[in-house]
Structures are given as C-alpha cells and as structure tokens.
Amino acid sequence: MAKRSQSPEKKAQILEAAATVLSQSGLQALSFENVARNAGISRQLLRYYYSDMDALMADMCDHLATVYQRMLVSGIVEIREVERLDFFLDFFFGLTEGHPMPPHLEAYDSMVAYSVGSDVVRDRMRTQYQTLGQVIVHELAITHPQLSPAACEELSYLFVSMMHAHWSFVSTLGYTADHGRLARRAIDQLIQSYLATPQPATLEKPWRRDG
C-alpha cells in the first residue's frame, strides 16, 4: 500500500500547536502527548508527521520565521521605500501600529535552550538569525550608504542580539512591552555612533561560527 502524502495544512497545525505548548508552558512541557493534544490529533498521527522531536523543532524554526516574513511583507507594501529600515527596526521592537509582533515569542527561548543538545535545531536557528541579519545589512546599506560593509555587518549582529535579548525579557520574564521604545532608541543611537565615528571592524567577520 502506498504511503499517504503529508498535508501541509496538518503540518502547520502541528507546528503551531508545538509553538503554543512552548509559549504557554515552556520546554519542560514539550512532549508528543502535549503537542498532539494541543493540535487536536492523535499521537500516532503526530508521529507519522514527526518521528523525532529534533525534526519537529527544526521545522518549527522555519514555520515561525515564515510567519514573521509574511507580517513584514504586509507592512512593507504599505510604506514608502525610504522608510523601510525604520519599519524593520520598529517592527522587531513591537512599535509598528497595525503590524504587531506575531505570537509565540516565548518559544524562541525554548528553542535556544533545546538547541544546546540538538545540532540540527542549532544550525536551523543560526541560519534563521543570520538571514535576518543579512536583511538588516541590506537595509542599512540602502539607508546609510556611507556605512562600510563591515560596519553594516557589525550593526546587524548587534541588532539581532539586542532584539532577541529584548523579547526574552519582555515575553519570557514578563517585563512590559513599553521597554521596546528604550531598546529601539538604543539601536538608533548605536547606528548614529557608527555614522559619526567610522571605524574598522572589531571582528574579522561578524556571524562567524566557532569551529
């Protein structure tokens, strides 16, 4: 008997359920039983789609990144091109009116913790964050052509680091989202410091991996 094909809609349902489990209850609650229950499917069907948790978590990285991408694109089409960098930065600190951050921000902390013991999830997360970094490099270069490529790379790494730490504090630890204005202002000040004082890269190449 031929193996039945997997439904993209069902897979998205599973990944959304896994993200909900992580956001609401943390990594300690992550199990096939809890994900299946949240998705409203049997554990057997879940295991048909995902035979191991590493594969599920890796796909969830892509699933959540796609959600972010869609929301970014929907906002970008509504603004003038000269405002794109500001929109990107505002979006990732929760300051774009009408285009809020997607849910499941707490899931990212759980995925980082999970990646300590999973090479596949760690590689997937590094790829997703580096892709975001390269988008920021591109937008910085367009908005501030006087910045060197090295400066854009450094700023992209610092932005992604600050953004992740910011949402860890706000979503995971429960500080108010009002802190987004503080972090966003710090990013502007950081960019201005690079514009005011051109300097060589402090790293040979930001985003390098160890080993």
Sequence and secondary structure as in RCSB ss.txt:
>XXXX:A:sequence
MAKRSQSPEKKAQILEAAATVLSQSGLQALSFENVARNAGISRQLLRYYYSDMDALMADMCDHLATVYQRMLVSG
IVEIREVERLDFFLDFFFGLTEGHPMPPHLEAYDSMVAYSVGSDVVRDRMRTQYQTLGQVIVHELAITHPQLSPA
ACEELSYLFVSMMHAHWSFVSTLGYTADHGRLARRAIDQLIQSYLATPQPATLEKPWRRDG
>XXXX:A:secstr
       HHHHHHHHHHHHHHHHHH GGG  HHHHHHHHTS HHHHHHH SSHHHHHHHHHHHHHHHHHHHHHHH
HTTS GGGHHHHHHHHHTT  TT    S THHHHHHHHHHTT HHHHHHHHHHHHHHHHHHHHHHHHH TTS HH
HHHHHHHHHHHHHHHHHIIIIIS   TTHHHHHHHHHHHHHHHHHHS    SSSSTT    
